[in-house]
Amino acid sequence: MKEHRAEHRKRVDIVKIKSVEMVKEGAILYPVRKISSPQDCEKLLRDYLDNTDREEFIVLALDTKNQPIAIHTVSIGTLNSSLVHPREVYKMAILSNAASIILSHNHPSGDTKPSQEDISITKRLSECGDIIGIKVLDHVIIGDNKYLSFKDSLER
């Protein structure tokens, strides 16, 4: 009889209570406090991306004065590609209270010419940023002793 009653008891599910926090994994020094140009951005990001043998897609979060507040590696890919999803890009930006972001990735081949995928993901991430209120200021591709700024190349 007890077994029969137990079967008819109302099932109760558990909802887990969670919190989200960012964890500081390290720090790097950089020469300028405010990012005013693609050149400033390249100086900072080259130090972060140098000596990588695979493509890495990173996000540089900036405050309202264009001062860097966080760098996050979104994806580490293969020799010539990496998987990037807006959710992963903006998760860090939101947690950092970023006013804007700069996208960047390296091309281990050294060639900074953007692929069609690079152009497509930049457009997609910019559209997402417009919706949630975190502007994409630029996308910088780092190569061998050179870089390409989407912002500069679009203005030409």
N, C-alpha and C positions, 0 to 999 in steps of 0.2 A: 504494500500500500504506500509506503514512504517513497519508493522508487517512482510510482505513478504520479505522486504530487510533485516530485522534483522535476519531472519532465514538463509539467505545466507551469512551472515558475517562469516569470518574465526574465528574459535574457538581458543582462546588463553589459554593455560594451564599455571599454575604457578609452578615454581620450587623453593622450599624453600631453602634458604641459611642457613646452620647450622654450628656450631662449636662443637667440642667435647673437654671436659676437665675433668680432674680428680678432685675430691673433697676430701680433707682431712677430715676424719671422726673421727680421734683420733690418739693416739700414745701410744706405749708401750716402756718400757725400756728393754734393754737386756745387758747381761754381756760381750759379745765380739763384736768387730766392724766388724770383717771379719769372714765369715763362712768357716772354714777350714775342718770341719768333720761333719759327721752325728750327732755327739754328740752336736756340737755347734748349729746345726739346731734344734735339739730336744729341747734344752733349751729354745730357742726363741719361737718355735711353741707351746710348752706345755703351756706357759703363755697365749698365744693367744687362745688356744683351751680348756684349762681347764674349768671344770664345764659346759660343754655343754651336753645336754641330747639327742641330735640327731647328726647324722653324718654330719660333715661339711667338704667340700672340699675347700682347700685354695691354693693360689699361692703366693710364696715368690719371689719377683723380686730382682735380684742382678745386681750390676754394673760390670764393667770389672775387678774389684779387689775383687769380691765376697762379697761385702758389701751390706747388705740389703737396698733397697730403697723404697720398698712398700710391703704391705701384702694385699691381696684381698680375700674375701670370694666369691668363684665362685658359690657354691651351698650349701644350707642347706636342708638336706634330711629327711628321716625317721629314725627310730631307727637303721636300718642296711643298708641303701643305700642312694645314692644321685645321681642326674643326672648331668653329666658333658659333656660339648661340647667344642671341641677345640676352637671354635670362642670366647667363653666367657673367656677361659683361656688366649688366646693370645691377646685379646683386651686390657686387663690391662697391660700385659707385653709390648706391643708396645707403649701404652700411657706413660708408665713409662720409656721408653728408656732402657729397660732391656737388658743386654748382655746374661743373662741366667736366668733360673728359677728353683725353687725347688717346687715340688708338695707335698702336704701333706693332710692327712685327719685323723680324729679320728675314732676309733671304740668304741662307748659307752659301748659295751659289755666288753671291756678291753682286748680282745684277739687281738693280732697284726698280726695274720696269714692273708696274703692277699687272697682275694677271686679271682676267675677267672676273674670277672669284673675288679678288681683292677689291675690285671696283663695286661688285655686287654687295658684298658684306658691308662695305663702308656706307653705301646708300641705305641698306636695310637698318643698320645700327643708328644712323643719323635720323631716320624716320621714327624709330623707337624712342630715341632721345627727345625728339620734338614732342612726342605724345606724353612722356612722363616728366618733362621739364629739366632734363639734364643734357645740355647741348654737346654735340661732338664738335670740338674745335678744329681737329685735324686728324689725319691718319698719316703716320710717318713710317716709311719702309727703310730699314737700315741695311746697307750693303757694305762691301769692302771700301773703306775710306770715302764713302759717299752715302747720300740718303736722298729720298724723294718725299716731298711733302705734297699730299693731295691738295691742300689749300693753295700752295704756290703754283702747282701745275694747272689748277682750274682757273687761277687768276690770269694766266698767260694767254 
